[in-house]
Structure formats: C-alpha cells, structure tokens
C-alpha cells in the first residue's frame, strides 16, 4: 500500500489517462492559484471525472478514481486565459476531501499501483495499427509523444482517450487494472461503432 497524498482536485467532464496529454484553459481564480502553486512547487494536482455538477462555480461531486496531472507546458493565450498542457501520471483513489472557501477541493488520495507492463498479444495487434492511424490523423500532441505500440497498457490507454465513448465508459477503462481486459472492452466498443466487424 502506498502512502496517501494531499492534492488539489480539478473536476472535469473528461477523463485523463496515465501518459496522456490534456490541454486546459484556466480562468477561474481558484484554479489560477492552484496552477501557480503547482508550478512553483513542481507538484501535481488531481483530475477526476465529474459525477454531478459543473466545471465552474460550486465544487462538483467527482468519481473516486482519478489521475495525477503534472503541468508540462503553459502560455498566456491571446484571449487572456492561461493555457496549460498536463500529462497524466499515476492513478489514485479518493479517500476524503474538503471544499475550501474558494470552492477548490483539497483531497486525500491513495495512489493506485501501476498495472504490470504487458506486451500486446498478437490477436490485438490490429488495435496498435488502428491507433497508429488515429495518431497520424489527430496530430499534436500525440505526434510528438514517444510511442509504445508493443505495450498493451499504452495502446489501451491511448485508444481509450481517442475513441468517441461516453464519459462513463472512459471512466470504467481508467479504473480497470488489467490491460488485456481494457483491450477486450475497446474491441467491443469498436464493434458497436462499426469500426471492426
């Protein structure tokens, strides 16, 4: 069991996967302060999918499993907002939280052990090839990322990010601790999308 961490939470209507890159626009004072603190202290914050509520205003209710996010780039945008790129790190489970007066959520979380690295089985090799096509079409930031098409973990996580699935499906895939089960679930999703017969 890993030691709990205390981190600020950023509830979003999106799911961040380990190794994934997510661009964000920051405009609320609570999150500008959070980003400033994280940059100065070189510390992560947590991203969790919203269960109930909104990304702005009163603190939202989130799912229990989220992902640590580290800021890898930032810039002041032309529209005056702060733009940041974050990269997903370790997953975590929410243990407890408190809402501060500015509606920023401070959470005690328990890091979730990384799932074992597994080579992609031959029957799922087509998923790695499909992902390569997606990345070529999507471009940045994926075209600048190191690729690991031989890894069942990496292929499953990138497909989970890129495929047009509802948030609940993505959250389910995030919470799985079995990379082969994740690929199997993605294969079923592709069949419903008529991507694979």
Order of alpha helices (4+ residues) and beta strands (2+ residues): beta-beta-alpha-beta-beta-beta-beta-beta-alpha-alpha-alpha-alpha
